[in-house]
Amino acid sequence: MESNPSVWKKLPRWVGFGVGALGMDLSYGLFNTYLAKYQTDILLLPPVFLAVLTFFAHIWDGVNDPLMGVIVDNTHSKHGKYRKWLMIGAFANAAALVLLFWNPGFTPVAPRLGVNVGLCIWASVMYVLWDMTNTIMDIPFWSMVPSLTKEPKERNIAATVPRVFSGLGNLVIVIASAPMIAALGHAEGLNEKGYFRWVVICAAVLIGLQFIAYRTTKRIPALSQSTVGMQSANTEKFSLKRAYKTVIANDQLLVFMLVAVLCNTGWYLMSGLSTYYFEDVRGNLNELSFFGLLVGAGQAAGLVLIPLLTKWLKRNTVIALAICMAIAGYLGMFTFSVLWDVSVLFALFGFIGMMGIGCCFVSQTIMLSDIVDYTLYKLGYRADSIVFSMKGFLQKGAYCIQTLIMFLGLEIIGYDGAIPFQTPKTQWGIINMMFLIPPVLAFCGLLVFLRRYKLDEDRMKTIKAVCIDGLAEYE
């Protein structure tokens, strides 16, 4: 990124906004990385039940996420369209997070001995509740990005800074959770009391950081009405019908959705299985902290890599390169942790892979910002929240596919959370799911991106000229 003092002078604004993503990812990191282990090993819920739960819960997301986008787009209050939802969502999601990791008194039953129906119902309700409250907070937060500034350089910063904090939140969870759970529970390893106390701390931090984002965005000027093209000319209220049209009639949004789901599912699968791999295969959960440092350092480098590479390469080329880096990282980690146990090379390929994943995450936010402009160009109206609701929807869709693969896989390979050691068959199943399925998914995403995604820099210049400056007619 070229030096621009006026842009960097405003950096504290973006930092204040970005810390909200850190709080959200404390919640999401616990949900994505530790919930499955808690459910199978503490609550002793059968993996096949969890596979069914996640599948049907995320079908609801097909309505819930676009519906929240519609609600946000129809919000008119003294706090603006987005800001009030940040705090409503923060309090609701913090409460749901605590309840999700709390057993009100049900007795867990080992899967081979039966099922506690009451516990299954409690886990199901809390799972859906967490999902819905996360949507209330996540969609308005990320929907604000294209509305905070019209300057391309500032938009890149507005998209990148919260991604940095998002990665930091995930890093805190991966590195700190295992030792904090053990320390707070006054026991070795992952234990129920330690889980609950650590979750309460994270929930409180979530509320505090989201309040900072809420206060900071009050001081960031939004786009003026004159910069939104046909928006003023089209004041029809948004509805689910229009949300459906926005998605189905938007070819580039559909392409983006497929690419994001494929790439994100691979990463979520590795992240979700990491606790199983280091505890049940490697036999040393402390190694998870090293893995977390690797993830954090690599993804942080990936955030810096995006603006550096775009100086010399077209952005779509950088995105394709990032996916290739992720693929190489997955395969390299498999080779040097399973076939040959070489820690240095495992770390090297892990770093490369995480850089690629970090680049992909930032690129997805920037791509969605472009798709907001493309939606105006293509359909004649802006749909910021509906388009950005796809981010949460895709995140959960990828998580749904990941959990289906993971839980059905755990069932097939005979995982039993009630026993201290898993069989060699079970261990190899965990290894294959963690290291070999993700690169296959990422490769499929790369093929779709190269063949179908058309919003490069040249086309976006034309689109922005049409939508913002009104220099031509709409398609």
LUMTOR-674510 format. One record per residue: residue in one letter; x, y, z of N, C-alpha, C in turn. Coordinates in steps of 0.05 Angstrom, whole numbers, plus 5000, padded with zeros to 4 digits. Atoms other than C-alpha are relative to their C-alpha. Layout:
! LUMTOR-674510
aXYZXYZXYZ
...
//
This chain:
! LUMTOR-674510
m501749765000500050005000501850255000
e498449765001502750684982499750165025
s500149834976504451165038498050224996
n502149795001498651635051499550105028
p500249904973499252055114497150045009
s502749944992491952265113498549745007
v501350254994489851535112501049895027
w498950124975494551305168499450175024
k500849824977492651915211497449915012
k502650094990485751605217500149725011
l499750284991488550925238498749955027
p501350054975486251005311497049954998
r502950055004479051035286499649704993
w500450285009479850365251500849805022
v499350174977483250075313497749985019
g502350014982477450275356497749844989
f502050175013472649965306500949715000
g499050275004477049355297500049835025
v499950164976477449145370497449855005
g502550154998470148945364500249724988
a499650265012472348385319501649815018
l498550174980477148135373498049875019
g501950114982471448065421498249794988
m501750195014467047715370501549734996
d498650255006472547215354500849855025
l499750154975473647045427497649805002
s502450174999466546785425500049794978
y500050195022467146475356502349805002
g497750184997473946175371499349775020
l500950214981471045805432498049824987
f502050155014465145585390501249814979
n498950155022469345345332502149805008
t497750164993475445055366499549825024
y500350154975473144815435497349885005
l502750104994465644685433499849714994
a500250285008466244025396501349825021
k498650164979471343755447498550005026
y501749984976466944005504497649814998
q502450165003460843665475500649705000
t499450295002464142985460501449895025
d498450114977468742935521498950085027
i501149914974465143325577497049925002
l502850075000457843255558499549724990
l500150285011459242575524497749974980
l502150025020454342735468501049844976
p499150175023454542235409500650174976
p499349855024458042505347497950004979
v502150005021452342285302497850195007
f502049804992447442695343501050284994
l498949735005452043305338500150064970
a500149965029452443205262497250094992
v502849935007444843225257499350285011
l500549744987444443825305501150224983
t498849795015449344245266498850044972
f501249995027446144075199497450155001
f502649874999439144285219500150285011
a499749734990441444875259500850204979
h499049825020444945165199498150024976
i502249955020438945055153498550255008
w501449764991435645575197501650254993
d498449775008441546035181499350104972
g500749925027439146035109497850215000
v502049804997433346455134500950225019
n499349824978436246765197502050224991
d498049815007442347105166499050224981
p501149795018438947455106497850165014
l502149854985433147635153501350225017
m498649804984438047995199501050224982
g499149805019440848345138497750194993
v502449845007433748585120499450185024
i500649844976432548815192501950245003
v498049794997439049215193499550214978
d500549815022437549535125497550175004
n502549854994430749755152500150145027
t499849874973433450025218500450304997
h499749704999432650775230499850085030
s500049924972434651025298502150225004
k498149794994438651575332502949895000
h497450135000444451075335500949924971
g499450075027444350985259499049724994
k501050255009443050355220501349765013
y498550234991448449905249500750005030
r498749994974451050145316498549875023
k501550104977445449955363500049705001
w500050295000445749235340502649895011
l497550104989453049185362499749935030
m500250054972451249245435497849805007
i502150204996444748855431501149724996
g498850265006448448285398502149925019
a497850074981454348325446498949895026
f501150104975450148245509498649734995
a501550245005445747705477502049774995
n498250225007451647305449501749925024
a498550064976455647355514498449815018
a501750174983449747065553499749724987
a500350265014448746515500502649835002
l497550154998456146335502500449875027
v499850114973456046235577498249765003
l501950224998449845795573500849764983
l499150225018452845395516502049825013
f497950154987458645175560499249955030
w501050054973454245055622498149775000
n501950224997450844415643498350065025
p501749924977444844595688499449775019
g500450224981444943905722499449744987
f500450255013444043375669502449815004
t497950194996448042735679501049894972
p499050115025452442575618500149705000
v500050295003451941865592501849934977
a498150095021457441515552498449904976
p501650075024455041425479499449704998
r500550295003455740665483498049905021
l501950094979451040645544497250124996
g502649885005445441085518500250304996
v500149715005443241815511498350145021
n501649834982440842345560498550204982
v501649845018435142645521499850295009
g500149734990434543255566502550164994
l497449865006441943425557500250064970
c499949965029441243345481498250244993
i501849775005435343835481501350265009
w498749764989439044335525502350084981
a497849945018445244295480499050114973
s501149915025440944385418499050295001
v501249744997437244995444502250215003
m497849814995443645335468501750044975
y498549985025447145185402498750204981
v501549825018441645525361499950285011
l500149734988441246105411502650144995
w497449875005448746235405500250094971
d499849945029448246205329498450254993
m501749775007442546705326501150265012
t498949754987445647205375502650084987
n497649935015452247175337499350154975
t500949875024448447365275499250295005
i500949734993445347975310502450195001
m497649834996452448245324501750004975
d498050035021456547985265499250154975
i500949895025452348225206500250315000
p499749715001451748965225502950095003
f497249924997459048985246501550014973
w498650025026461848755179498650164978
s501549845020456349115140500950295000
m499249724998459249775164502450074983
v497549955013465749685126499750184975
p500249835024463549965057498750275006
s501449754994459550515092501850195015
l498349834984465350785134501650194984
t498349835018469251075075499649924971
k500250055029468951145000502849984988
e497350005011476551194992501149714999
p499050275003479650544965502249925021
k497950074981485850585010498949985028
e501250014974481750735071498249755003
r501750244999476950165053501749765005
n498250224995482849685051500849985029
i499349994972484849915120497649925017
a502550064985477649885145499449715000
a500550295002477349165121502249845014
t497750154990484348965144500250015030
v499649974971484649245215498249825016
p501650194985478648865241500749714995
r499150275006481348245207502549935018
v497750044983487848335246499049935028
f501050054973483948375311498449745001
s501550265002479547785289502049775003
g497950204998485847375280501249995028
l499049994972488347615348498249865019
g502050134983481947385381500249704998
n499750295003482646695351502649905011
l497350074990490046685370499949985031
v500350014971488246835443498749745008
i501550244993483346255444501849754996
v498450235005488145755412502349975019
i497650024982494145935455499249985029
a500549974972490946105521497949815012
s502350154989484745655527500949765016
a499250254986488044995545501350055027
p498849954973492545265601498150155019
m501849854983487145745626497849825011
i502150194991481845195629501149825022
a498850174980486644755668500550165026
a499449844977488745315715497450095015
l502449914987481745585728498449775012
g501450234990479044885739501549855021
h498250134981484844695785500249704995
a499750285008485744055746501649984975
e498550045025489943765690498149974977
g501550035025487343815619497550165000
l502549865004480544045595497949895020
n501950094979475444025652497650195000
e502549865002468344255661500050275015
k499949764984469444775716501850214986
g498249815013475345085679498850114974
y501449905024471345125614498150235007
f502049804994465745505647501350275009
r498849764991470246005683501450164978
w498749875022474346155622498050124980
v502149895018468046255580498850255012
v501049764987465346755630501850244996
i498049785005471747165625499950104971
c500149935028471447155549497550154993
a502549875004464147355550500150295010
a499849734989465647965594501850174982
v498249855018471448175548498550074974
l501649955024466848105488498350255003
i501749764996461948615517501650255001
g498449764998467449105535501250094974
l498849935026470849085467497950104980
q502149915018464349145430499050285007
f500849734992462649765471502050204989
i498049825011469250075448499450044970
a500749975028467349935375497550174996
y502449845001460450225388500550305003
r499349724995463350865416501750124977
t498149905020468750925363498550074974
t501449965025464150855303498250245000
k501649754998460051445328501650234989
r498349785008466051875310501149964972
i499150045028467251575240497850094981
p502149905018463451965187499249794979
a501050195020459051535142500150134973
l500249905027458551605067497750204998
s502249815005454452205045498149874980
q502150115018448052065007500850034971
s499349965028451152344944501949804989
t498050195010456251784940498849724996
v501150275003451351214936498349964976
g501250055026449051274865497050015001
m502950015003441951054855498549955026
q501350064974440550924929497750195006
s502049814993436751564938497649984982
a502150025020432651424876498349755005
n501350264996430650734901499549965030
t500550014972427450774970498249785009
e501750224993423450134968501249845024
k499050144977423949765034501049724993
f498950275005428149135035498249795013
s501750224991424548475045501549744995
l498850265005426247735045500049944970
k500150045029424047724972502350144986
r497849865012429048254955502749885008
a497550134992434347914996500649754983
y499750245017433147274956500850084972
k499349905027433447664891502950104999
t497249904999439948004913502049784998
v498150225001443247334922499949854974
i500450175024440346934864500850144975
a499549865025440947474811502850124999
n497349884999448047674832502149784995
d498250225008452747214794502650005015
q497449994986459147464827499749945030
l500550084972456147394897499849705002
l500350294999454346674881502849874997
v497350115004461446534856501650045026
f498649954975464346864918499149815022
m501050184979459846444963501249724998
l499050275004462145794932503049985007
v497149994995469545984935500550025030
a499649964972469046225007499249755016
v500850244985465345605031502149784997
l498150215005470345135000502650065016
c497449934987476545505026499750015031
n500449974971473645665095499549735014
t500550264988471144955107502649855006
g497550134995478144695100501450105025
w498749894977480945175151498549945025
y501650074976475145065200500449715008
l499650294994476244315194502649965015
m497450034986483544375213499850135028
s500349874974481844865269498449845020
g501850164983476144445296501249745010
l498750254993480343815297502650035015
s497349964988486544125327500149905029
t500050104973484543965399500149695000
y500050305002483143235379502849904991
y497450095011489743185340502150025022
f497849964981494243465395499649845025
e500550154975490843105453499949704994
d500550285004488742445422502049864981
v498050115019494042345367502850055010
r497449934991500142725391500449945030
g499850064971498542605464501150235016
n498849774986500743305484498450254992
l501749775006495443855487501650265001
n498349764998500944355504501150094973
e499149945026503244315432498050184985
l502049835013496744655413500650305003
s499149724997499545305441502050084979
f498049955021505445255393498650034973
f501649995024500545115337498550274998
g501449755000496645725358501850244993
l498149795007502846165355500650004970
l499550045029504145885285497750124984
v502449905013497046045264499950305001
g500249714997497246745292502250154985
a497849875015504046925264499649994970
g500450045029502446645196497750184989
q502349845010495646985190500650305002
a499349724998498447645215501850084977
a498349945023503847605162498350014974
g501749995024498447455111498550264997
l501349745001494848095130501850224988
v498149815010501148485116500749944971
l499250095027502548085053498250114978
i501949915020496248315017500750274988
p499349745012498049055009502850004987
l497350015013505348874993499849884972
l500250145026503648384938498450154979
t501749855019498348834907501550244987
k498349805014503949334891501049904974
w498850115024506648854839498149814985
l501850195013500948374824497150095001
k502849944999493648444807498749855023
r501150104975489148314866498949714996
n501050275004485847694836502249804998
t497650175001492747404823500949945029
v499150034973494447524896498149815015
i501950184987488047164919500549714991
a499450275009489646564875502649905013
l497550084988496746554902499549935030
a500650064971493946574974498849735003
i501350264998489645964961502149784995
c497850195005495745604932501849975024
m498450024976499745774994498749845022
a501550164980494245485038500249704994
i499850285008494344834998502749895006
a497250094994501944785003500449975030
g499750024971501544915078498749755011
y501350254991496444355090501749764994
l498650245008500443845051502849995014
g497450004986507044065082499849925029
m500450084972504344005153499549715003
f500450294999501843305138502649854996
t497450145006508543105109501950005023
f497949984980512743365165499049995029
s500950074973508443175224499149715002
v501050275001505842505202501949814986
l498150175015510442205149502850025012
w497449954987516742515178499550225021
d500549814979516542865245502450195002
v497949805002520843475229498750275008
s501449774989518644055273500550264985
v499349765014522344595235498550034974
l501449995026519344415168497050015004
f502849984994512544315199499350305005
a500549724994513045025226500250184975
l499749845025515445305159497649984982
f502350035017509845005119497450095014
g502349894985504845175174499950304997
f499949715003507145895170499150094972
i500749945028506445905094496949964997
g502850055002499545595098498250205014
m501649804985497046075151500250284987
m499849755015499646665111497950004977
g502050025021495346425053497250035011
i502749984988489246345098499550295009
g500449724992490347045127499450184977
c500549855025490647335057497149954990
c502750075009484246965039497950145016
f502049874983480447245099499750294994
v500149715007482347965084498750044973
s501049985028480847865010497049974999
q502850055001473947605025498450255009
t501349764991472048245063500150214978
i499749805021474848685007498249924976
m501750095023471248254954497150065006
l502849934993464648344991499550304997
s500449715004465649094991499750074971
d500349975029466649064916497349904990
i502550125008460548624909497650185007
v502149804993456349154945499750204977
d500149815023458249644889499049854975
y500950155023457149094837497049965001
t502950044997450148974865498550254991
l501249755009448449704855500150034970
y499649995029451249664784498249804986
k501450215013447749014768497050025004
l502850024993441049074804498750285004
g501149744998440249824813499450095028
y500349924972440249854889502349895017
r498050104981445149794946498749805019
a501050204981444449214993502349925019
d497650044983450349295042499649775019
s500350204979447548885099499249724989
i500750265012444448345055502549874988
v497650115012450948255017501949905023
f498250074978455048255082498849795018
s501150224985450047785115500949744989
m499050255011452847275067502749925013
k497550074986459447315105499449825024
g500850164977456147065168498749744991
f501450245010451846575129502149804989
l498050185011457946295092501849895022
q498450094977461946265157498649775013
k501550224987456445845188499549774981
g500350225019455345455124502549834999
a497450145000462745275122500349845026
y499850144974462345105196498149755000
c501950225001456244665182501249764985
i498750215016459944275128502349875016
q497850104984466044225173499149825022
t500950174977462043955232498849744990
l501150255011458443455187502349814994
i497750175007465143195161501349905026
m498550074975468243205231498449805017
f501650184982462542895272499349744987
l500650265014460542375220502649844998
g497450145001467942225212500849885027
l499450114973468942145287498249765006
e501750234996462941685288501049754985
i499150225017465541265231502649875010
i497450104991472641205259499949905029
g500350124973469941005328501050175023
y499049834978471841615370498249975024
d501550024975469741535443501250195021
g498949804981470542135489500149915028
a500150104972469341715551502549845007
i497650164995475941335543502550184997
p497749825000482941635554501749984975
f498250045023486441335492498349904977
q501550085024483841255421501649784985
t498750215015485340665375501650124977
p498549915024490440725317498250084977
k501949935022484540715268498850275004
t501249744994481341305303502150224996
q497949805003487941685305500650064971
w499549955028489141595231497750144987
g502449865011482041815216500250305007
i499749724992483342465255502150134982
i497949895016489842575217499150064971
n500949975028486542475148498050244998
m501949785001480842945164501350275004
m498749744993485443485192501950104978
f497949915019490843495138499549944971
l500350075029488343175073497450094988
i502549905012481143395064500150304995
p499849715005482644155072501350074973
p498849915025487444195012498349924976
v501950075022482343824968497950214997
l502149805001476944324986501150274990
a498849745009481644924976500749994970
f499450035029483744654907497550044984
c502649965014476444624886499250295000
g500649724998475545334910501750164981
l498249875019481545554869499149984972
l501050045027478745254806497550184994
v502449835003472045614816500850294997
f499249725000475446274830501350074973
l498649945024479946244769498250014976
r501750025023474346064722497650185000
r502649864999468446464747500050285012
y500049744987470447074788501150214981
k499349805021470647694743500550285010
l499849724990471148304789503050075005
d497249924997478348504775500150315002
e499849714997481149214783498850164977
d501049855023479449434713497050025000
r502950005001472249224717498850175024
m501049864977471449524787500250314995
k499849715006473950204761497550094984
t502449945017468350194709497550005017
i502350024983463249974760499750245019
k500149784981465150514810499450274985
a500649765016464951044755497150024994
v502950015006457950834737498450065025
c501749994976455250764807500450255016
i499449774982458651344843499950264984
d499849755015459851854789497850034979
g502349995018453851684745500950064971
l499049945027457951684680498949834978
a501150175020454151144645497449885010
e502550124992447650754647500549735012
y499750274988446550124688499449794980
e500650235017446349444656497049945003
//
